[in-house]
Amino acid sequence: MNQSLFDSHRLGDLVLPNRVVMAPMTRVRAASGGLATPSMATYYAQRATAGLIVSEGVQPSLVGQSNPGTPGLYTDEQVASWRPVTAAVHANGGRIFAQIMHGGRVSHPDTTGLRPVGPSAVAAVGDVFTPSGPQPAPMPRALETAEVPEHAESYAAAARRAVDAGFDGVEIHGANGYLISQFLSSNANLRTDRYGGSLANRVRFAVEAVAATVDAVGAARTGIRLSPGGTFWGIEERDVPELYALLLAELARLEPAYVHLEGTADEEVLVALRRAWPGTLIMNPSLPMSAKQVERADADRWLGLGAELISFGRAYLSNPDLVERLRTGAPIAPADEATYFQGGDTGYLTYAAFQHAA
């Protein structure tokens, strides 16, 4: 029997009241020092009717920061700043995971004061955001073999802090050309040690990051987001079906709460990965950063193909009451793209719930 978008679902120790997930989206509204703000608490609390909220990407270390204006989870001050955010979501009846995002080579010394690191000395393709505007992605420093485990462990350290800050769990960002995606890649990862070359070696860093996080906060509080075949920041991946089938088989032994897939591969590949994954699958049918937003028809279709949960990104920017709009068929309000990354509360807290006729 196909599930409805509005059925409940058990995710680890949580019971989600519906199958609508708010996807992680960068909003660059954090304060200096990577601190969460009162406006961020309001923003997430407005959207607490989602079955699950996944926060914007949160850096696990200074060198892991990709963009200016993003929040962190590596200092006591950052942990304290997140507590009002998670408390506001919980007060409104919601559940929230922190997405832990290490940018790897997608960063810049002007943003962090540090040279970016990556699996190999191969620069990302394109301009990265910096405090003074877009600049060409710099050449990263290739991590030494002995250094790699500490970066895998950084996800776990941030996860401990996330739980301390009141998050219900964490999503490890393994997608979109960031550090884990770079290790999975066949052109960003040119290593010849145990972290490069064969498919088994290319998935090793992702598995170690998830294993460390499961050890730190428990499998029920750990998810991972993946973009099979994605080409973000110049990433290429060879043998996508085999690569991700192997990765999911390795992850299945760790029993994380979920895998979150983006619609970056052919449907045949994505359906095969659904069949290969024994746990909860969150599906986002739309390409990230594309103009198309996930619609109700997309959600129903993927529920029919076996996904348990559906994540909505763009639609959540301007529709804090998205679950109710989907339930009633109310129109989905468009978002003002000019406000995505401009900072401030306009285009952030200024979208209202739909007013039904009396």
C-alpha positions in Angstrom: 0.0 0.0 0.0 1.4 3.4 -0.9 1.9 5.8 1.9 0.4 9.3 2.1 2.5 12.4 2.5 0.5 13.0 5.7 1.0 9.6 7.4 3.2 9.4 10.4 6.6 7.6 10.2 9.0 6.4 12.9 12.5 7.7 12.4 14.9 6.3 15.0 13.5 7.3 18.3 11.2 10.0 16.8 7.7 9.7 15.5 7.3 12.1 12.6 3.7 13.3 12.3 4.0 13.5 8.5 6.5 12.6 5.7 7.4 16.2 4.7 11.0 17.1 5.4 12.4 20.6 5.2 15.6 20.2 3.2 18.9 21.9 4.3 19.4 25.2 2.6 22.2 27.8 3.0 20.8 31.1 4.2 24.0 32.8 5.4 22.3 34.6 8.3 24.7 33.6 11.1 26.5 36.2 13.3 30.2 36.7 13.5 32.0 33.7 14.9 29.5 31.3 13.3 26.8 31.9 15.9 23.1 31.2 15.4 20.8 34.2 16.0 17.3 34.9 17.3 16.1 35.4 13.7 17.3 31.9 12.9 15.3 30.6 15.9 12.2 32.3 14.5 12.8 31.0 11.0 13.1 27.4 11.9 10.2 27.6 14.5 7.9 29.0 11.8 8.5 25.8 9.8 8.1 23.3 12.7 5.1 21.6 11.3 7.5 19.7 9.0 7.8 16.1 9.9 11.5 16.8 10.2 13.6 19.9 9.7 17.2 19.5 8.5 19.2 22.7 9.2 21.4 24.6 6.9 24.9 23.3 6.6 26.9 23.8 9.8 30.7 23.6 9.7 32.4 21.2 12.1 35.6 23.2 12.1 37.0 26.5 10.9 38.8 24.9 8.0 35.6 23.1 7.1 33.7 26.4 6.6 32.7 26.9 3.0 30.8 30.2 2.8 30.9 33.4 4.9 27.9 33.9 7.2 27.4 30.2 7.9 27.0 28.8 11.4 29.3 26.4 13.2 29.3 23.7 15.8 32.9 23.6 17.1 32.9 26.1 19.9 31.0 26.3 23.2 29.7 29.7 22.1 28.2 28.2 19.0 26.6 25.4 21.0 25.0 28.0 23.3 23.8 30.1 20.4 21.9 27.1 18.9 20.0 26.2 22.1 17.4 28.9 21.6 16.9 27.7 18.0 16.3 24.0 18.9 14.1 25.1 21.9 11.9 27.3 19.6 11.4 24.4 17.2 10.6 22.0 20.0 8.2 24.5 21.6 6.3 24.6 18.3 6.1 20.8 18.3 8.9 20.2 15.7 12.0 18.0 15.3 15.3 19.3 13.9 18.6 17.6 12.7 21.7 19.7 12.2 23.4 19.1 8.8 27.1 18.8 9.4 28.9 20.2 6.3 32.7 20.2 5.8 33.4 22.2 2.6 36.8 20.7 1.9 38.3 22.4 -1.2 35.1 24.6 -1.7 36.4 27.4 0.6 38.8 30.3 0.5 41.5 31.7 2.8 39.7 35.1 2.8 36.7 33.3 4.5 38.6 31.2 7.1 42.1 32.5 7.2 43.2 29.0 6.3 44.1 27.1 3.1 41.4 24.8 2.1 42.0 21.0 2.3 40.9 18.2 0.1 41.7 14.6 -0.9 44.1 15.9 -3.6 45.6 19.1 -4.8 42.8 19.7 -7.4 40.9 23.0 -7.3 37.1 23.1 -7.5 35.6 24.5 -10.7 34.0 27.9 -10.4 34.0 30.9 -8.1 33.5 30.4 -4.3 31.9 33.0 -2.1 34.2 35.2 0.1 33.6 38.2 2.3 34.7 40.5 -0.6 32.6 38.7 -3.3 33.1 35.7 -5.6 36.6 34.5 -6.2 38.1 31.6 -8.2 38.3 28.4 -6.1 41.9 28.1 -4.7 44.1 25.1 -4.9 43.5 23.0 -1.8 46.2 21.3 0.2 46.0 17.5 -0.2 45.5 15.9 3.2 48.2 13.5 4.4 47.0 10.0 5.1 47.5 10.4 8.8 45.3 13.6 8.8 42.3 12.1 7.1 40.8 10.3 10.2 40.7 13.6 12.2 38.5 15.1 9.5 36.2 12.1 9.6 36.1 12.5 13.4 35.2 16.2 13.0 31.7 15.2 11.9 31.4 13.2 15.1 32.7 16.0 17.3 30.2 18.4 15.8 27.4 15.8 16.3 28.2 15.6 20.0 27.9 19.4 20.2 24.7 19.3 18.1 23.0 17.0 20.6 24.3 19.1 23.5 22.7 22.1 21.7 19.4 20.3 21.6 19.3 18.9 18.1 17.4 15.7 17.7 20.2 14.3 15.5 22.5 15.2 12.6 22.7 14.7 8.9 26.2 14.3 7.5 26.6 16.2 4.2 28.0 13.8 1.8 26.7 15.5 -1.3 27.1 18.5 -3.7 30.8 18.5 -4.1 31.9 19.1 -0.5 34.5 17.1 1.3 32.8 13.6 1.4 31.7 14.1 -2.2 35.3 15.0 -3.1 36.6 11.7 -1.6 33.9 9.8 -3.6 34.9 11.6 -6.8 37.1 10.1 -9.5 38.6 13.5 -10.5 38.9 15.4 -7.2 40.3 12.3 -5.5 43.6 11.2 -7.2 45.0 9.5 -4.1 46.9 6.3 -4.3 46.6 5.4 -0.6 43.8 3.6 1.2 41.4 6.6 0.5 41.7 6.6 -3.3 41.7 4.5 -6.4 39.3 1.6 -6.0 35.6 2.0 -5.2 36.2 0.5 -1.8 38.9 3.1 -1.1 36.8 6.0 -2.4 33.9 5.2 -0.1 36.1 4.7 2.9 36.1 8.3 4.2 32.3 8.6 4.0 31.9 5.3 5.9 34.5 6.4 8.6 32.7 9.7 9.0 29.3 8.0 9.5 30.8 5.3 11.8 32.5 7.9 14.0 29.2 9.8 14.3 27.2 6.7 15.1 29.7 5.9 17.8 29.4 9.5 19.1 25.6 10.0 19.2 24.0 6.7 18.1 22.7 5.4 14.8 19.2 6.7 15.5 20.5 10.2 15.5 22.6 9.9 12.4 21.6 10.4 8.7 23.6 11.1 5.5 22.8 13.1 2.4 24.2 11.9 -1.0 24.0 13.2 -4.6 24.8 10.2 -6.8 26.4 11.3 -10.1 26.2 15.0 -9.1 28.6 17.4 -10.9 28.7 20.2 -8.4 31.9 22.3 -8.3 33.4 20.2 -11.1 33.0 16.8 -9.4 32.9 13.7 -11.6 32.1 10.2 -10.4 32.9 7.0 -12.4 30.9 3.8 -11.9 28.0 5.6 -10.1 25.6 2.6 -9.7 28.5 0.4 -8.4 30.0 3.2 -6.2 26.8 4.0 -4.4 25.6 0.4 -4.1 28.9 -0.3 -2.3 28.6 2.8 -0.2 25.0 1.9 0.9 26.1 -1.7 1.6 28.8 -0.4 3.9 26.5 2.1 5.6 23.8 -0.5 6.1 26.0 -2.3 8.6 26.0 0.9 10.7 22.2 1.2 10.6 21.9 5.0 10.4 18.5 6.6 10.7 18.3 7.4 7.0 19.9 8.1 3.7 18.8 11.3 2.0 19.2 11.1 -1.8 19.1 14.0 -4.3 17.6 13.6 -7.8 21.1 13.8 -9.4 21.1 10.5 -11.2 18.8 8.7 -13.7 15.6 7.4 -12.1 16.7 3.9 -12.8 19.8 4.4 -10.7 17.8 6.0 -7.9 15.2 3.3 -7.8 17.9 0.7 -7.7 19.5 2.5 -4.7 16.1 2.6 -3.0 15.9 -1.2 -3.4 19.4 -1.7 -2.1 18.9 0.5 1.0 17.2 -1.4 3.8 16.4 1.6 6.0 14.4 4.9 5.7 15.0 6.8 2.5 14.4 10.6 2.2 14.1 11.5 -1.4 14.5 15.0 -2.9 13.3 14.6 -6.5 14.6 18.0 -7.7 18.1 19.0 -8.6 19.7 21.2 -5.9 20.0 24.9 -6.9 17.7 24.4 -9.9 14.8 26.6 -10.6 12.3 23.7 -10.2 10.8 23.1 -6.8 9.5 19.8 -5.6 5.7 19.6 -6.1 3.0 17.4 -4.5 2.9 15.2 -7.6 6.7 14.6 -7.3 6.3 13.6 -3.7 3.4 11.2 -4.3 5.3 9.6 -7.2 8.4 8.9 -5.1 6.3 7.7 -2.2 4.9 5.2 -4.7 8.4 4.2 -5.7 9.3 3.4 -2.2 10.7 6.5 -0.5 9.4 6.9 3.1 10.0 10.7 3.3 10.1 13.6 0.8 12.3 16.7 1.3 11.2 20.1 0.0 13.8 22.9 -0.4 12.8 26.0 -2.4 9.1 25.7 -1.5 10.0 26.0 2.2 11.7 29.3 1.8 8.5 31.2 1.2 5.9 28.8 2.7 6.5 28.3 6.4 3.2 26.4 6.5 4.1 24.2 3.6 2.6 21.0 5.1 -0.8 22.7 5.5 -0.7 24.1 1.9 0.1 20.7 0.5 -2.7 19.1 2.6 -5.3 21.7 1.5 -4.1 22.4 -2.0 -3.5 26.0 -1.2 -1.2 27.8 -3.7 2.6 27.6 -3.1 4.0 31.2 -2.8 7.1 32.0 -4.8 10.3 33.0 -3.1 12.2 36.2 -4.0 15.6 34.9 -5.2 17.2 38.3 -4.5 16.8 37.7 -0.8 18.3 34.2 -0.6 21.8 35.3 0.5 21.4 39.0 1.2 21.2 38.7 5.0 18.6 40.4 7.2 15.0 39.3 7.9 13.4 40.4 4.6 12.8 37.3 2.5 13.6 35.2 5.6 11.0 35.9 8.3 8.6 37.9 6.2 6.7 35.1 4.4 3.3 34.5 6.0 1.1 31.5 6.4 -1.8 31.1 3.8 -5.0 32.9 4.9 -7.9 30.7 4.1 -11.2 32.4 3.4 -13.6 32.6 6.4 
